[in-house]
Amino acid sequence: MPSGLFHTNYEDDEKILQTLWLKCWMWGFLVFLFVVFPNVASSLSAIFGINVLHMANMIGIFIIGAHGLNILTGFTGQISLGHGAFMGVGAYTSGILFMKAGWPLWLSLPAAGLVTAAVGMIFGVPSLRLRGLYLAIATMAAQFIIEYTMRNWTSLTGGSAGLNIDPPVIAGLALDTDKRYFYLVFVLVVASTLFLKNLLRTKTGRAFVAVRDRYLSAEIMGVNLFKYRLLSFGISSFYVGVAGGLFAHYNMIISDEHFTMWLSIQYLAMVIIGGLGHVLGGIFGTIFMVLLPELLRIPSQALSNVYPNIFAIFGTLRELVFGVVIILFLIFEPDGLAARWHTVRAYWKLWPFSY
């Protein structure tokens, strides 16, 4: 029976997947994700009464955005209440470049990330002087400013009427169905997750963690606080901008109502519930937050014959349930679902001789 991992060189110690068992699990999961799941999704939709591929696409888009916020809040310790608006910047940038400038998706999507990164870094400048709640208020101002711009710059954004966007075309194939868009979204989800995992193992990633844990000690050791806080804002906003671009092309119509303060709060809830400072935190938290409304819908449908107004009641209670769930996680599992996952995995790794 293996009693631990004993590495004899640094290359083995730095590997992401350190055992053959983990590699098999990962390859099996990727085969399920890209081969099995898209082909059984229609059957699952019929069983559960929801469009499973649509839910998967929305989860994938928000996972990329949650990874971005996790870099800023979870790994660098900077609070942001403006990521909903930053996602809107990415959505409008990609949509405008695609529809009005005629750029293809493979150019408009990274351009959306770059423009959003620039905007995020501008609003991240106060991070040198502000921390905690004060920085949160500064980023909340960014949310209101960007929302106002999206709503009132009607010649560019279409204002409250919204901006219509055609489905993208890649290599002559129109991504106009949930199944076709699924592959684009989850290729980017895998790429963004791998980039995040590797970023944390670099000098930059370790500087982020040092700034979060002991910023005074980090500064004494030579870590440039302003540089790395601003860089964190930039990378984080790039992620959210790409997520916004994907959302725009998938939804095919966007308006300022899609990127409100409520979306910024949802993003914070995703990384808190999933686990701040964990790569898996953005994934678990997003799945939980997107599936929660569907789980709340099941009892309301079951009781709709007895209580006809139950849909209206559950609709108004959804925000309340979100708040209660966040409070419960902060009290009973402040490290989030990712920490619970590591606990369960460690138990079974040692089973039946756990201690």
Salt bridges, closest charged atoms under 4 A:
ASP12 OD1 - LYS15 NZ 3.34
GLU147 OE1 - ARG151 NH2 3.45
ASP176 OD1 - ARG180 NH1 3.24
ASP213 OD1 - ARG212 NE 2.84
ASP256 OD2 - ARG151 NE 3.14
GLU294 OE1 - ARG297 NH2 2.89
GLU333 OE1 - ARG340 NH2 2.63
